[in-house]
């Protein structure tokens, strides 16, 4: 079956019969005249003076595709759908972003801003497009620049500054903010329609964060209460921010320039303007934060899957040898793994205990996944809807969370200008509108420019201050544990400290009907979660014959609001004056991130997250009994607080020669929850390039951007593993003509750089297209043929549930599906690398417990590789790239291409594949306060 591009929130907008009837009943002239754009903002006549608080010397840049403007009126949506017309600033950053894939080779410092925006503070007088005082306030001004339309918010009072931030956020992302506050509450289908992707999205997040309104409010109360003056300031900032959002809602409603998606989903009547757009409230911000934290900042989980594959290994090999085999694939602390902190410092966390205590491994075959969805009716009861639910559950319960994001930071000791240089940013996927938005905020106690998640833009979350910049990548250390609660009385009671205790039932009922935007037939269902003091129930099983429920408890559960304090500090020029202050601010962020810092003199790194202190002997890889002896130290179930490892125990560093991160291992002895931190990781694509630059010295911004951009079009398998595979094949003369021809093409591709690049800009045809097709077809075949015979089909399948075998650009992989950009995060490339090197007799540190390719015999291994290569070479492009709703079968470039997934009514064209951050900064400060 051809793959379908996943569609989310409002992506089924097309000229259906319903839509055609709507067009007939509405005067397009009236729509264009009355709904095309908001009240015209006043053209600025006064110049914005060059910012005196900017120490970057014109050497700070950023980019965030597709564009700043994420709101579109009904008329603008209609014009986009009919003619491809784009609203102002809806995609003016998409072209420069896309062009770097082929333009980076000729890059110079002078041309960097052909591909990025100048992110200097302020707006030059000749570049001011408009200025406004939202709601007529005299204490805040929003200036927008001509090039990108980014809001530059300047306030004379703290309240006014935050009011302006809320107003600007609603101007640029109101519909998106509304979508995600409903996602965070598990109410997306009732709000935006019952499309399968909408069902999957709300199920994914509701399973992780099944909060009641009281839970959301309690998070606010607790965060404020424990943070003193900063907590009170955060509450005041949130109130002003919400007032700004709601002021824009009222103004756009009365002026009829609100986002047209409200019309198309039935929330507003396009003729009479009947209907309402609900005001935002403070608990909406927590709902939004829970989505972002769950999506990008919650490492851990997967303990039940780990247990299942361990038991399969022990069943095949015996307990002792099976455990060794399992541990070799797990690669908890692989000595060949690329490290962010590479100076030899160790930060022990999550390692294997000498003698495990409290393990509660399930009886073989007893594990069943806890249902989430009940009482399906209509379109919710179809096979496709049930398949969507299964995929959402697999994503939620896996330890392979989407990491994304990368960072390249070089100390000033090794740069041409003597100042540190950074190229870094979050890889948050590609959406229209984008999840992030750009802004500059200047006011009392706030001075920053950068990106923030829509609806959470009280502060800049990733960006720059007056003389420093910061960014993050997802880290993935384990802050989630699985507990086996013994059942009593019935399936919904459990033993808590010896007392039979009722589980808490939380449910959300959703129903939907067809709309102009989403023609999915009417349907409904109920999501139901059973909560315990140890977190929500995720599985049922037996352990030693006893019936148990497996629950998941994460340290950020009920604490998504806490991180607001850290972001407040990062925006405060009075707080951050150097690398130690930066690290202190990052310590207040409880999500699992790697944080990077650069100013004119220093670089720094800190790994954030509330890492729970586990009981002695507890192995975080597997479920443990829900008993006091195995709980987190000093854990309070009422507040879900515990003892956490001190800041010094988190990987951290100041002024290392360079830092790289692409969701790789942070430091020696620091175990992440996801699998795959081995000898070949996409972090190597950065480390290899930056290490060479540092060794040569005199690094420039251009060179560091080029290193990132070159890695962004590299095929990790081709660069990191393919040469060893060809070494095995070429250990004897290749007589098979098909295999020989394939080997020649693959070798030529390696010689050319092993990239997935167009023959020329805009050609939509890859250089070395045949070699790329062959490897894409060969990889899954060779992995299966190499490992399944030795492991057996059961264990092989269980291990693939722990770690996907491949994540090529064209594969429909992970929760975002195909056309997602981010690639090569998870795969079996390290396993293949270590196994092939072992068969070749080469030195392997931290090797697999067994040799698998050909049973360890070089000749047999070679025969397997040649036979699977023959098979792959014979596959047509149409077989390798079967096509989907965007691409015809066989279109290799299109299969790889990136799509801005529509979360609203505006669509954009696809762009050539790049594996790079969505929001990205290039910075080199020239001076310091």
PyMOL commands that set and color helices and strands:
alter all, ss='L'
color gray80, all
select helices_A, chain A and resi 17-25+28-35+74-83+94-106+109-114+125-127+134-136+158-184+188-192+196-208+213-225+228-255+261-264+282-296+303-317+319-330+379-381+383-397+412-414+560-570+579-586+628-630+647-649+682-696+701-712+716-720+722-729+737-751+769-791+793-802+829-839+853-856+858-873+877-880+892-896
alter helices_A, ss='H'
color red, helices_A
select strands_A, chain A and resi 60-64+117-118+128-132+140-145+151-155+346-349+368-369+373-378+406-410+421-425+431-432+436-443+446-453+462-464+468-474+480-486+493-496+499-502+504-512+523-532+535-543+546-554+593-599+603-607+624-625+652-654+658-661+668-670+901-902+919-923
alter strands_A, ss='S'
color yellow, strands_A
deselect
rebuild
show_as cartoon
